[in-house]
Amino acid sequence: MDKKNNKKIDDLHKDPFEEYLKIGEPEKVDKAYAWQTAVGLQDVDKLSTSDYLMNTARENIEGEISIDEAKRRIDSYYKESAEHKPERTEEADKVSVRIAEILSEKSFVFSPTQYISIHRRLFLGIYSHAGKIRDYDISKREWVLDGASVMYGGANELRETLEYDFNTEREFDYSGRTMSEIISHLTRFVSNLWQIHIFGEGNTRTTAVFFIKYLRSLGFNVTNDVFAKNAWYFRNSLVRANYTNIQKGIHEDRSFLEVFLKNLLMGENNELKNRYMHIAWKETTHSDGKQHIEQHIERHIEHHIQEKNDLLSILNEQAVSPKAKANILKLYESFGLEKIFGRTDVVEVLSITEKPATTLLGKMYSLKLTEKIIGAGKGKYRFIV
């Protein structure tokens, strides 16, 4: 019995694309790499794909169906299937097949238009702002920063900042540079590009896909599993590369991103551990350091619980009905303080119709639990307690 259970666990952790990468058939290897990266990148938002997506990917790798057919299958699956699926699995599946498609294409133009186009292709029909530059300011609480946020680009100068970074990169001369100098430069470029955070959501996946295409255009062979297996590390390294807090003695640190790129482009085998990037990490002994970071993780969880308790106290004071209270708490669990949401999102999370969803949005706003977000589309809100 133990052997059977161990085999099941091993199967769960086994990379479904590894067999194709080992076979060595060029066409299958290229497709497997694209799919492996596409699925792995969903980890930047802690999303998981469905078994149906994985089976579809295998059929595409085997040459049984085209990438266009794979896209049609995934779209049809979510239109026709009444089967209950975990939250945001549809997003993970659709974005994965679109990333696989883009990474399989040979065409690429280094331009802001291409960057914006990738976002539109990835999130069309998923986000209302797909391919649109945000016109509101944002902040995002980061685990790696103990709940603090990176200072993202201001809404009024996003286009200008994006074009400046692209023009600066175009002017850079790679000739005669050592690999160390090239890595350092690429680290700065992708770090600055990501920090703009030109879109409301989906910035990291868009940046990763664009960056992979750009690296290929420079002649780099990036057909390995570094992005696929370290997507969350990639995101956290971008966060650390763009965060400074003088009072706490914390400065922008690109070293984490540099070792990621050394593994990606130079085949090095540097250890990529997310806990080492946490601003509270103390490099004493390995066990002591691990215990130290785990304590901070626990405090982060406790802080989230306290926020939820604060919300519950407000709901109790306002004599909100048990059903409405349960629905509001469920929405808070789904969206937190960072995610912008609207009626369609409420309908999806609570499985209710549009009319009660509209009523609930109005109720939360009147209780001052949410604020309206101007510029993100009609009827968009964000929790503020």
Helices and strands as residue ranges (DSSP letters): H 2-13, H 18-23, H 26-40, G 41-45, H 51-61, H 67-80, H 89-104, H 112-123, G 143-145, G 155-157, H 158-170, H 179-196, H 203-217, H 226-229, H 231-240, G 246-248, H 255-266, G 274-277, H 286-317, H 322-335, H 343-350, H 354-366, E 370-372, E 381-383
